Amino acid sequence: MQDRHYSVLIEMYDMVYNIFPEFDQLFDEETFYLAACGITIISVAICFILSRFIHLREANI
C-alpha cells in the first residue's frame, strides 16, 4: 500500500515538474533584471496609491 502511494506521489510530482519550464529557460540575465525592476516599480506604485487611501487612527485606550 505504501509503495503504491509513494509511486503515485512521484508520478504527480514528475507531471507537475514537467509542466512548468525551468528558471533559466524563462529568463536570461537581461530579462531577469528587467522583470525585477518592473516588479519593484509596480510594488512602489501600488504602495504609494494605497497610502493615499489607508489612514491610521490613534486607538483610545
Backbone torsions as a table, in degrees:
resi	resn	phi	psi	omega
1	MET	NA	-43.8	179.9
2	GLN	-66.5	-37.8	-179.6
3	ASP	-64.2	-40.2	178.5
4	ARG	-65.9	-43.8	179.0
5	HIS	-61.0	-43.8	179.4
6	TYR	-64.0	-42.3	-179.0
7	SER	-68.0	-35.2	176.9
8	VAL	-65.9	-42.2	178.1
9	LEU	-62.8	-40.5	178.4
10	ILE	-64.4	-41.5	178.6
11	GLU	-64.5	-41.7	178.7
12	MET	-64.6	-41.8	178.2
13	TYR	-62.1	-45.0	179.1
14	ASP	-62.9	-39.3	-179.7
15	MET	-64.2	-47.6	180.0
16	VAL	-66.2	-40.1	-179.0
17	TYR	-63.7	-35.5	-178.8
18	ASN	-79.6	-19.7	179.7
19	ILE	-70.7	-44.6	-175.1
20	PHE	-88.5	135.9	178.1
21	PRO	-71.9	159.0	178.7
22	GLU	-74.2	160.9	-176.7
23	PHE	-59.9	-43.9	-177.4
24	ASP	-73.3	-13.6	173.6
25	GLN	-81.1	-26.1	179.2
26	LEU	-83.2	-43.1	-171.3
27	PHE	-123.1	138.5	160.2
28	ASP	-102.9	-174.8	-172.6
29	GLU	-63.9	-42.0	-176.8
30	GLU	-68.0	-45.7	-178.9
31	THR	-69.2	-29.4	175.5
32	PHE	-63.8	-46.1	179.7
33	TYR	-65.7	-37.9	177.1
34	LEU	-64.7	-42.6	178.9
35	ALA	-65.2	-42.9	179.1
36	ALA	-63.6	-41.1	178.0
37	CYS	-64.9	-43.4	178.9
38	GLY	-63.3	-43.3	178.6
39	ILE	-63.7	-39.6	178.8
40	THR	-64.5	-45.7	-179.7
41	ILE	-64.2	-43.0	178.9
42	ILE	-64.4	-40.4	179.0
43	SER	-63.3	-43.9	178.9
44	VAL	-64.6	-41.6	179.4
45	ALA	-64.0	-42.6	178.9
46	ILE	-63.9	-43.2	178.5
47	CYS	-63.1	-40.1	178.6
48	PHE	-64.4	-44.9	179.8
49	ILE	-65.2	-44.2	179.7
50	LEU	-65.9	-30.6	-179.9
51	SER	-67.1	-21.6	177.0
52	ARG	-74.9	-25.1	-175.3
53	PHE	-104.5	-18.2	-178.5
54	ILE	-99.2	122.1	179.6
55	HIS	-121.8	132.2	178.3
56	LEU	-96.7	137.3	177.8
57	ARG	-114.6	150.8	178.1
58	GLU	-74.4	136.6	179.9
59	ALA	-80.6	135.1	177.2
60	ASN	-88.5	100.1	-178.3
61	ILE	-103.8	NA	NA
